[in-house]
Amino acid sequence: MAQLYFYYSTMNAGKSTSLLQSAYNYYERGLNSQIFTAAIDNRVQVGRVSSRIGLSQAAHVYDGDTDIFMAVKQLNSNQKIDCLLIDESQFLSKAQVKQLTQVVDELNIPTLCYGLRTDFVGELFEGSQYLLAWADKLVELKTICHCGRKANMVVRVNEQGEVLREGNQIEIGGNDKYISVCRKHYHQACYQ
Ligand SMILES: [Zn+2]
């Protein structure tokens, strides 16, 4: 029985690196893994997943209109897919997370989703909300705050290093930066 996995973390915990490592493990065994990433992420060339340590691989892209179940069903009919990998899965809609459950349950394809748990104001992303609700396995990828505690929050700062408490949930490629911190330092940064 295939399962739906959600690997979640805050920023810069190595999600893309972990995804690309999984893809490589399948490749090394002669298995067919397929990667999808969000079209919204234009930091790098559209249709690629890149990690901070220099790894990179081609990927299919999805946007809000993509029926991922139908897209995967089509690919799977051309060549059997052994593993589906979804990057930036916080950007999935509720409907698309449901489609991924169908990929797992009807097509029997193991599906590994990688994404942020919460945004810079501490709220769940839509995709993460439903993955946390419906995934078979939840796996936290950990990174650390400057104080050494586990970082589970992210603050958005502007070019001057000032903490931003308002703005759009999705702000990729701007001059804003994200810093991963522990909950204590998140509250100190945002509310003191
Ligand atoms: Zn801290």
Residues whose N, C-alpha, C, O or C-beta is under 5 A from the ligand:
A	BS01	ZN	C145 H146 C147 R149 C182 H185
